[in-house]
Amino acid sequence: MSTFVLIHGAGDVGWYWHLVEAELRARGHDVVAPDLPCDDDSAGLNEYADAVIEAVGDREDLVVVGQSFGGFTAPLVAARLPVDVLVLVAAMIPAPGESPVEWWENTGFQDAKREQARSDGESTGGTGDPYADFYHDVPRELAQEAMRRERPQAEARMDEPWPLDAWPDVPTRFVLCDQDRSFPPDFFRRLAAERLNITPDEITAGHCVALSRPKELAEILEGYAAARRAGG
C-alpha cells in the first residue's frame, strides 16, 4: 500500500482529486489531498509545502503528485519528506530561483502557444472560456462544480522565487495530457527533457485529467508506486 499525496493547482482545492482518490482507495491505498492556502496573500510556497506536510503526518510510502501550478509545491514536499516517487501531472517544472512569472518567459511558453495555434489552424486555449480551455473533456455538471469550488490565487506568489537550489534527489515521473489546451503537449515534451531529462508518459486527456480520466490516471499513478516497490 502507498500513500498518494495529491497537490492541486492554482486557485483550486483538494476536491479536484476526489475521483482519483476514490479510485486509489478502492485499490487499497491511502490518499491525502489537502487544500493549499492559495488564497492567502501572506502564505508563500514554503507555507504551501507546510500545509501538505501537516496533512501527511506520520504516513509512509509516499507518492507525491503535483498538478499544474502544484509543480512548484510538490518538489518542496519531496525535498523534506522521504518520498518514493514524485509525479508531475501536466505540471510546471520550476528551475532554482525562478518565480512563476519568470517561468512563463524562461520556458518559451508563449512561443509554444503561438506555434501550437498555427499548427492547429485555430486558437489553442486562452479563449477565456473555461469549458473550452480547461474542461473541454470533463462532463459539464462536474466542470460546473469544479468552477464553483475555485478560489482566488494570491498574486503575491507569482513573483516568489522557487526556493530550492536543485531538483530533489527523488525518482520523478511526468504525465503529459496529449489534448491539453492550456499547455501545448510538445511544449511539455521539450521541457520535461530539458529540465528533468525524462520522457513523459502520455494520457489522452485535457488539462483537468483528474476529472476527465480519473480511472486511467489512478492506474498510471499506481503503476509508478508498484514500480518503485519492485525497485524500478
VENKA-V454403 format. One record per backbone hydrogen bond with DSSP energy under -1.0 kcal/mol. CO is the residue of the C=O (numbers start at 1). NH is the residue of the N-H. If there is no record, write none. Layout:
BEGIN
co;nh
CO;NH
CO;NH
END
This chain:
BEGIN
co;nh
2;30
3;63
4;32
5;65
7;67
9;12
11;151
13;16
14;17
15;18
17;21
18;22
19;23
20;24
21;25
22;26
24;29
25;28
30;4
32;6
36;38
37;40
38;154
40;43
44;48
45;49
46;50
47;51
48;52
49;53
50;54
51;55
52;56
53;57
56;59
61;3
62;84
62;85
63;5
64;87
65;7
66;89
67;70
68;71
68;92
69;72
70;74
73;77
74;78
75;79
77;80
77;81
85;64
86;173
87;66
88;175
89;68
95;98
98;162
99;103
100;104
102;106
103;107
104;109
105;108
108;112
109;113
110;114
111;115
112;116
113;117
114;118
115;119
116;120
117;121
117;122
129;132
129;133
130;134
130;135
134;208
135;138
139;143
140;144
141;145
142;146
143;147
144;148
145;149
154;157
155;158
157;160
158;101
162;97
168;170
171;86
173;88
174;201
175;90
176;203
177;180
184;188
185;189
186;190
187;191
188;192
189;193
190;194
191;195
192;196
192;198
201;176
203;178
203;205
205;179
207;209
208;211
208;212
209;213
213;217
214;218
215;219
216;220
217;221
218;222
219;223
220;224
221;225
222;226
223;227
224;228
225;229
226;230
227;232
228;231
END
